[in-house]
Amino acid sequence: MFTLVVLLAGANPFDTINGLPVHALVVHAVVVLVPLSALGAIGMALVPKWSVRFGVLVWPLALIATGFAFVADKSGKQLALRVGKPMPHAELGEQMKYFAAALAVVTFVLWFVDRRATGRRSVLTKILAVIVIAVALVSCVWIYRVGDSGAKAVWTTIIQNTTPKQ
């Protein structure tokens, strides 16, 4: 509803909130929620009981992280219209939403399979658990790469052109 009101008013909901870039606000949610989801997913993969018990919390968290990753991508493109496109951050950031989505999907599938299982995990479920761990780790590496490149794009020039005050 808020987005509809904003769009009807002619404002871009991905541009600014109270004068601050939406991107700078939203990326913090992605930076926290993707690794948190990844840790939960790894726990689910390693301990089947945790998958059944906590999966109902982990996969929706991963889904929320994915939503924020899509908003971060859209708001980043909007911010780039104002300040220019910071490479390689923009290229890395465009791909983050797919890593987050993959994490959400494999986490959901593992939870769904484990919830229906009776007894020990099958070989296919164990393979799925390994895939979940791999996707979780890659997602964490990717979020680090995106965040590091974004921080460098914002802060490198500022730090190089200033000195600490004593």
Secondary structure as UniProt FT lines:
FT   HELIX           2..8
FT   TURN            9..10
FT   TURN            13..15
FT   STRAND          16..17
FT   TURN            18..19
FT   STRAND          20..21
FT   HELIX           22..46
FT   HELIX           48..83
FT   TURN            87..88
FT   HELIX           89..116
FT   HELIX           123..160
//
